Amino acid sequence: MTRSCVVCDTPTKKTCTGCSRQAYCSHQCQAQDWIRHIIECDTPGREITTADRLAAAAFGNNEEWYYDDQLHIDFGFWKAGSQSNTRMLGAVYKDLFRGMGVKPRTVHRWRIEGRLYAEMLATYRKFGKDSSPNFAWLCEHPHIFDPKHQEIPESLQNISEAAKLRTWRFIGGPKNDTIHDLVKKSESWSQHKIMCFHFYVSVIIAGGAFVVVPEFWLSFGYCVFPDELALPARELYSALIDKCSFDEFVEAFSSSSLIALMDQVGLRDARRSMPDAFEVVLSQSPDHIAPVWYLKAWVLRQVDLPEPVILIPYGFANCRDRLEVNHLMRFYCKLFKEQDVFPLEFHTAAENDSIFEYLIKTLRLKIGKPERLFLERVLKTHNRFIFPKNADNETQWQFLHIIVRVFFLHHLFTKYLPGATLQLDLRWE
């Protein structure tokens, strides 16, 4: 099957020999992408280190290091001490890998040999970047890289518990409570209250959610930003939790009225500076967020297949095998990351079975002939036969679940009753 090279979009039948999933037109393109792909490849040829994962995150323009425990320890993020220091440390590593071309294996060796900090300083000076703000910050924070500065914990469990207790005291919990007291008191909480508490923990530690924790990333509107960092939302929520009580926040979240709470506590101007879709998502959260946002979360993370209900409206049901599913997933990932696509407009196109037309005519997407033929085939959806006319998100979710059950019943009929037929009329007037 002819596909597009993930680096330069040249039509090619060649793939990574280690996993056959990633398409490359040449050895040069594969080598260029290897620093990112190595952590995904089935046979990378050597042990994957935390330096490899850090470099892949740096080249992928995301912040996955926040949620990789061992990486967090190995490269100082757990000692950064504040949200701004964490961002600066990430910027330093991006300089190292992207700006100065240092290889992950070299960084891994520096860390193992205990000379990471000294080599980082020397590398900045070697490349003439010792007058940059990132270098100045690096010079002011040697303790982050000093293994003697603090005893490294056996695991991050203690850090997690400390963050929860810090949050518990922030919302008014007794200062003498232990983690066991907190667990016991939270047993009677609703699911929404538990979710809000853990979101508070993420706001206090890092300003809020990242796509690697999609429940928060979706429910609190971080998904509407074109970049995964979503700095305006982090600043807004950091201000909000300072201006309202925890119970007010939980009530607003549960009743889909966080926007009203923001306005009530004096954050109307900050809230209005968010993308238009921010208000739309929060008015649907937590239970009726449009399926397109779940699609965006999945393709950006590129993890195992999500629930089938997320895949059906966007062409995945027409894929012939897992390779085509992965191909379409990577296409959507590139679309959300690099194109000026508006997810709500994209979902409207899906409702009208016109995704391909939206991509070509509205976005004026330029693609090669093999990719065009592939997309024309898989994007022939039948959503107008699935969704009732003018259905809201809640109704769409209900009927998507019905369709999944129908597919399951059809599978049972064809497997165990080969002579039987299952006929359903799914058309809506």
MODA-V162975 format. One line per field, one symbol per residue. psi: psi as a letter, one per 40 degrees, with the letter a starting at -180 (. if undefined). burial: b if it has 24 or more other C-alpha atoms within 12 Angstrom, else e. A space follows every 10 residues. Layout:
psi: ???
burial: ???
This chain:
psi: hhihhedeeh hieiihedee dhhieidddd ddedddddee idgeeihhid ddddddddee fafeddehdd ddddfedeed eidddddddd ddddddddde fhiddddddd ddeffddddd ddddddeffe eiddddddde fdddeheedi hhidiedddd dddddddddd eeihdeiidd dddddedeii dddddddddd dddddeeaii degdddddde edeeidiedf dddddddddd edeiiddddd ddddeffddd ddddeefddd deeiideddd ddedieefhi dddddddddd dfaihaiddd ddefedeehd iddddddddd ddddddddig hhdddddddd deffdddddd ddefhhiidd ddddddddeg ifdeedhihf iidddddddd dddddddddd dddddegdei ihhhheih.
burial: ebbbbbbebe bbebbbeeee bbbbbbeebb eebbbbbbbb beeeeeebbb bbbbbbbbbb bbbbbbbbbb bbbbbbbbbb eebebbbbbb bbbbbbbbee ebbbeebbeb beeeebbeeb bebbeeeeee eeebbebbbe bbebbebeee ebeeeeeebe eebbbbbbee beeeeeeebe ebeeeeeeee ebbbbbbbbb bbbbbbbbbb bbbbbbbbbb bbbbbbbbbb bbbbbbbbbb beebebebbb ebbbebbbbb bbeebebeee beebbebbbb bbbbbbbbbb bbbbbbbbbb bbeeeeebbb bbbbbbbebe eeebbbbbbb bbbbbbbeee bbbbebbbbb bbbbbbebbe eeeeeebeee bbebbbebbb bbbbebbbee eebeebbebb bebeeeeeee eeeeeeeeee eeeeeeeee
